[in-house]
């Protein structure tokens, strides 16, 4: 089963995304902070990470940087999922290695389409 980790400090966002993904038979892992996300990613090795940009103590950009600097996690695809829709943030996310950037509120079908496209590409198909 494909594992997706959602890192967001807002429980309502985590539960919404969890419901959307579990309906598609993805296994969903959750983290409420950047530190917890890094720990769970190292332990669980998810197939994809949905990462909020603005979290307390460690931003999504900081988490992304640490993932891309680590040879064990650098290949895990990351989608930034955030309320901040500034063009500069989108450019920065891509420059730092994010595969995509989704602005909240989002369309569940658009999110699923992006996830499917990235996972299909990552699996070589």
Contact map, one row per residue, 1 for C-alpha under 8 A:
11100000000000000000000011100000000000000000000000000000000000000000000000000000000000000000000000000000000000000000000000000
11110000000000000000000001100000000000000000011000000000000000000000000000000000000000000000000000000000000000000000000000000
11111000000000000000000001111000000000000000011100000000000000000000000000000000000000000000000000000000000000000000000000000
01111100000000000000000001111000000000000000011111000000000000000000000000000000000000000000000000000000000000000000000000000
00111110000000000000000000011110000010001000010111000000000000000000000000000000000000000000000000000000000000000000000000000
00011111000001001100000000011110000000000000000011100000000000000000000000000000000000000000000000000000000000000000000000000
00001111100001000000000000000111110010000000000011110000000000000000000000000000000000000000000000000000000000000000000000000
00000111111011000000000000000111100000000000000000110010000000000000000000000000000000000000000000000000000000000000000000000
00000011111000000000000000000011100000000000000000010011000000000000000000000000000000000000000000000000000000000000000000000
00000001111111000000000000000001000000000000000000000000000000000000000000000000000000000000000000000000000000000000000000000
00000001111111100000000000000001000000000000000000000000000000000000000000000000000000000000000000000000000000000000000000000
00000000011111110000000000000000000000000000000000000000000000000000000000000000000000000000000000000000000000000000000000000
00000001011111111000000000000000000000000000000000000000000000000000000000000000000000000000000000000000000000000000000000000
00000111011111111100000000000100000000000000000000000000000000000000000000000000000000000000000000000000000000000000000000000
00000000001111111110000000000000000000000000000000000000000000000000000000000000000000000000000000000000000000000000000000000
00000000000111111111000000000000000000000000000000000000000000000000000000000000000000000000000000000000000000000000000000000
00000100000011111111100000000000000000000000000000000000000000000000000000000000000000000000000000000000000000000000000000000
00000100000001111111110000010000000000000000000000000000000000000000000000000000000000000000000000000000000000000000000000000
00000000000000111111111000000000000000000000000000000000000000000000000000000000000000000000000000000000000000000000000000000
00000000000000011111111100000000000000000000000000000000000000000000000000000000000000000000000000000000000100000000000000000
00000000000000001111111111110000000000000000000000000000000000000000000000000000000000000000000000000000000000010000000000000
00000000000000000111111111110000000000000000000000000000000000000000000000000000000000000000000000000000000000000000000000000
00000000000000000011111111000000000000000000000000000000000000000000000000000000000000000000000000000000000000000000000000000
00000000000000000001111111000000000000000000000000000000000000000000000000000000000000000000000000000000000000000000000000000
10000000000000000000111111100000000000000000000000000000000000000000000000000000000000000000000000000000000000000000000000000
11110000000000000000111111110000000000000000000000000000000000000000000000000000000000000000000000000000000000000000000000000
11110000000000000000110011111000000000000000000000000000000000000000000000000000000000000000000000000000000000000000000000000
00111100000000000100110001111100000000000000000000000000000000000000000000000000000000000000000000000000000000000000000000000
00111100000000000000000000111110000000000000000000000000000000000000000000000000000000000000000000000000000000000000000000000
00001111000001000000000000011111000010000000000000000000000000000000000000000000000000000000000000000000000000000000000000000
00001111100000000000000000001111110110010000000000000000000000000000000000000000000000000000000000000000000000000000000000000
00000011111000000000000000000111110110000000000000000000000000000000000000000000000000000000000000000000000000000000000000000
00000011100000000000000000000011111110000000000000000011110000000000000000000000000000000000000000000000000000000000000000000
00000010000000000000000000000011111111000000000000000011111101100000000000000000000000000000000000000000000000000000000000000
00000000000000000000000000000000111111100000000000000000010000100000000000000000000000000000000000000000000000000000000000000
00000000000000000000000000000011111111110000000000000000000000000000000000000000000000000000000000000000000000000000000000000
00001010000000000000000000000111111111111000000000000000000000100000000000000000000000000000000000000000000000000000000000000
00000000000000000000000000000000011111111100000000000000000000100010000000000000000000000000000000000000000000000000000000000
00000000000000000000000000000000001111111110000000000000000000000000000000000000000000000000000000000000000000000000000000000
00000000000000000000000000000010000111111111100000000000000000000000000000000000000000000000000000000000000000000000000000000
00001000000000000000000000000000000011111111110000000000000000000000000010000000000000000000000000000000000000000000000000000
00000000000000000000000000000000000001111111100000000000000000000000000110000000000000000000000000000000000000000000000000000
00000000000000000000000000000000000000111111100000000000000000000000000000000000000000000000000000000000000000000000000000000
00000000000000000000000000000000000000011111110000000000000000000000000000000000000000000000000000000000000000000000000000000
00000000000000000000000000000000000000011111111000000000000000000000000010000000000000000000000000000000000000000000000000000
01111000000000000000000000000000000000001001111110000000000000000000000000010000000000000000000000000000000000000000000000000
01110000000000000000000000000000000000000000111110000000000000000000000000011000000000000000000000000000000000000000001000000
00111000000000000000000000000000000000000000011111000000000000000000000000011110000000000000000000000000000000000010001000000
00011110000000000000000000000000000000000000011111100000000000000000000000011110000000000000000000000000000000000000000000000
00011110000000000000000000000000000000000000000111110000000000000000000000000111100000000000000000000000000000000000000000000
00000111000000000000000000000000000000000000000011111000000100000000000000000111110000000000000000000000000000000000000000000
00000011100000000000000000000000000000000000000001111110001100000000000000000001110000000000000000000000000000000000000000000
00000000000000000000000000000000000000000000000000111110001110000000000000000001110100000000000000000000000000000000000000000
00000000000000000000000000000000000000000000000000011111001100000000000000000000010000000000000000000000000000000000000000000
00000001100000000000000000000000110000000000000000011111111100000000000000000000000000000000000000000000000000000000000000000
00000000100000000000000000000000110000000000000000000111111000000000000000000000000000000000000000000000000000000000000000000
00000000000000000000000000000000110000000000000000000011111000000000000000000000000000000000000000000000000000000000000000000
00000000000000000000000000000000111000000000000000000011111101100000000000000000000000000000000000000000000000000000000000000
00000000000000000000000000000000010000000000000000011111111111100000000000000000000000000000000000000000000000000000000000000
00000000000000000000000000000000010000000000000000111110011111110000000000000001000000000000000000000000000000000000000000000
00000000000000000000000000000000000000000000000000001000001111111000000000000000000000000000100100000000000000000000000000000
00000000000000000000000000000000010000000000000000000000011111111100000000000000000000000000000000000000000000000000000000000
00000000000000000000000000000000011011000000000000000000011111111110000000000000000000000000000000000000000000000000000000000
00000000000000000000000000000000000000000000000000000000000111111111000000000100000000000000000111000000000000000000000000000
00000000000000000000000000000000000000000000000000000000000011111111100000000000000000000000000100000000000000000000000000000
00000000000000000000000000000000000000000000000000000000000001111111110000000000000000000000000000000000000000000000000000000
00000000000000000000000000000000000001000000000000000000000000111111110011010000000000000000000000000000000000000000000000000
00000000000000000000000000000000000000000000000000000000000000011111111011100000000000000000000110000000000000000000000000000
00000000000000000000000000000000000000000000000000000000000000001111111011000000000000000000000000000000000000000000000000000
00000000000000000000000000000000000000000000000000000000000000000111111111000000000000000000000000000000000000000000000000000
00000000000000000000000000000000000000000000000000000000000000000001111111100000000000000000000000000000000000000000000000000
00000000000000000000000000000000000000000100000000000000000000000000011111100000000000000000000000000000000000000000000000000
00000000000000000000000000000000000000001100100000000000000000000011111111110000000000000000000000000000000000000000000000000
00000000000000000000000000000000000000000000000000000000000000000011111111110000000000000000000000000000000000000000000000000
00000000000000000000000000000000000000000000000000000000000000000001001111111000000000000000000000000000000000000000000000000
00000000000000000000000000000000000000000000011110000000000000000010000011111100000000000000000000000000000000000000000000000
00000000000000000000000000000000000000000000001110000000000000000000000000111110000000000000000001100000000000000000011001000
00000000000000000000000000000000000000000000000111100000000000010000000000011111000000000000000011110000000000000000000000000
00000000000000000000000000000000000000000000000111100000000000000000000000001111100000000000000001111100000000000000000000000
00000000000000000000000000000000000000000000000001111000000100000000000000000111110000000000100001011100000000000000000000000
00000000000000000000000000000000000000000000000001111000000000000000000000000011111000000000000000001111000000000000000000000
00000000000000000000000000000000000000000000000000111100000000000000000000000001111110000000000000001111000000000000000000000
00000000000000000000000000000000000000000000000000000000000000000000000000000000111110000000000000000011100000000000000000000
00000000000000000000000000000000000000000000000000001000000000000000000000000000011111001000000000000011000000000000000000000
00000000000000000000000000000000000000000000000000000000000000000000000000000000011111101100000000000010000000000000000000000
00000000000000000000000000000000000000000000000000000000000000000000000000000000000111111100000000000000000000000000000000000
00000000000000000000000000000000000000000000000000000000000000000000000000000000000011111110000000000000000000000000000000000
00000000000000000000000000000000000000000000000000000000000000000000000000000000000001111111000000000000000000000000000000000
00000000000000000000000000000000000000000000000000000000000000000000000000000000000111111111100000000000000000000000000000000
00000000000000000000000000000000000000000000000000000000000000000000000000000000000011111111110000001000000000000000000000000
00000000000000000000000000000000000000000000000000000000000000000000000000000000000000111111111000000000000000000000000000000
00000000000000000000000000000000000000000000000000000000000000000000000000000000000000011111111100000000000000000000000000000
00000000000000000000000000000000000000000000000000000000000010000000000000000001000000001111111111011000000000000000000000000
00000000000000000000000000000000000000000000000000000000000000000000000000000000000000000111111111110000000000000000000000000
00000000000000000000000000000000000000000000000000000000000000000000000000000000000000000011111111000000000000000000000000000
00000000000000000000000000000000000000000000000000000000000010011001000000000000000000000001111111000000000000000000000000000
00000000000000000000000000000000000000000000000000000000000000010001000000000100000000000000111111100000000000000000000000000
00000000000000000000000000000000000000000000000000000000000000010000000000001111000000000000111111111000000000000000000000000
00000000000000000000000000000000000000000000000000000000000000000000000000001110000000000000010011111000000000000000010000000
00000000000000000000000000000000000000000000000000000000000000000000000000000111000000000000110001111100000000000100000000000
00000000000000000000000000000000000000000000000000000000000000000000000000000011110000000100100001111110000000000000000000000
00000000000000000000000000000000000000000000000000000000000000000000000000000011110000000000000000011111010000100000000000000
00000000000000000000000000000000000000000000000000000000000000000000000000000000111110000000000000001111110000000000000000000
00000000000000000000000000000000000000000000000000000000000000000000000000000000111100000000000000000111110000000000000000000
00000000000000000000000000000000000000000000000000000000000000000000000000000000001000000000000000000011111000000000000000000
00000000000000000000000000000000000000000000000000000000000000000000000000000000000000000000000000000111111101100000000000000
00000000000000000000000000000000000000000000000000000000000000000000000000000000000000000000000000000000111111100000000000000
00000000000000000001000000000000000000000000000000000000000000000000000000000000000000000000000000000000011111110000000000000
00000000000000000000000000000000000000000000000000000000000000000000000000000000000000000000000000000000001111111000000000000
00000000000000000000000000000000000000000000000000000000000000000000000000000000000000000000000000000000011111111100000000000
00000000000000000000000000000000000000000000000000000000000000000000000000000000000000000000000000000100011111111110000000000
00000000000000000000100000000000000000000000000000000000000000000000000000000000000000000000000000000000000111111111000000000
00000000000000000000000000000000000000000000000000000000000000000000000000000000000000000000000000000000000011111111100000000
00000000000000000000000000000000000000000000000000000000000000000000000000000000000000000000000000010000000001111111110000000
00000000000000000000000000000000000000000000000100000000000000000000000000000000000000000000000000000000000000111111111000000
00000000000000000000000000000000000000000000000000000000000000000000000000000000000000000000000000000000000000011111111100000
00000000000000000000000000000000000000000000000000000000000000000000000000000000000000000000000000000000000000001111111110000
00000000000000000000000000000000000000000000000000000000000000000000000000001000000000000000000000100000000000000111111111000
00000000000000000000000000000000000000000000001100000000000000000000000000001000000000000000000000000000000000000011111111100
00000000000000000000000000000000000000000000000000000000000000000000000000000000000000000000000000000000000000000001111111111
00000000000000000000000000000000000000000000000000000000000000000000000000000000000000000000000000000000000000000000111111111
00000000000000000000000000000000000000000000000000000000000000000000000000001000000000000000000000000000000000000000011111111
00000000000000000000000000000000000000000000000000000000000000000000000000000000000000000000000000000000000000000000001111111
00000000000000000000000000000000000000000000000000000000000000000000000000000000000000000000000000000000000000000000000111111
00000000000000000000000000000000000000000000000000000000000000000000000000000000000000000000000000000000000000000000000111111
